[in-house]
Amino acid sequence: MSPQSSEDPQPDVYVGLLFVAVAAVITGIVFLVLELNSYGWQFK
């Protein structure tokens, strides 16, 4: 194994994909709430 510097590790592609996935989930929740509001749904 190659030694890794612990001072400033560089994020790899999986960290980027994690942020993309979290943004997609949040966007989906927002659109779901907007759609449910059209049916008169309210958060209790």
C-alpha positions as CSV (number, residue, x, y, z in Angstrom):
1,M,0.0,0.0,0.0
2,S,1.2,3.5,-0.7
3,P,1.5,5.9,2.2
4,Q,-1.1,8.6,2.2
5,S,-0.6,12.1,3.5
6,S,-2.9,12.9,6.4
7,E,-2.6,16.6,6.1
8,D,-4.9,17.3,3.1
9,P,-6.5,14.2,1.5
10,Q,-8.0,14.8,-1.9
11,P,-11.6,13.7,-2.3
12,D,-12.0,10.9,-4.9
13,V,-14.8,10.3,-7.4
14,Y,-16.9,8.5,-4.8
15,V,-17.2,11.6,-2.6
16,G,-18.4,13.5,-5.6
17,L,-21.0,10.8,-6.4
18,L,-22.1,11.0,-2.7
19,F,-22.8,14.7,-3.1
20,V,-24.7,14.1,-6.3
21,A,-26.8,11.3,-4.7
22,V,-27.6,13.5,-1.6
23,A,-28.6,16.4,-3.9
24,A,-30.9,14.0,-5.9
25,V,-32.6,12.7,-2.8
26,I,-33.2,16.3,-1.5
27,T,-34.5,17.3,-4.9
28,G,-36.8,14.3,-4.9
29,I,-38.2,15.1,-1.5
30,V,-38.9,18.7,-2.5
31,F,-40.8,17.6,-5.6
32,L,-42.7,15.0,-3.6
33,V,-43.8,17.7,-1.1
34,L,-44.8,20.0,-4.0
35,E,-46.9,17.2,-5.6
36,L,-48.5,16.2,-2.3
37,N,-49.4,19.9,-1.6
38,S,-51.5,19.9,-4.8
39,Y,-53.7,17.2,-3.2
40,G,-54.1,19.2,0.0
41,W,-51.5,17.3,2.0
42,Q,-50.2,19.1,5.1
43,F,-47.3,18.2,7.3
44,K,-48.6,17.7,10.8
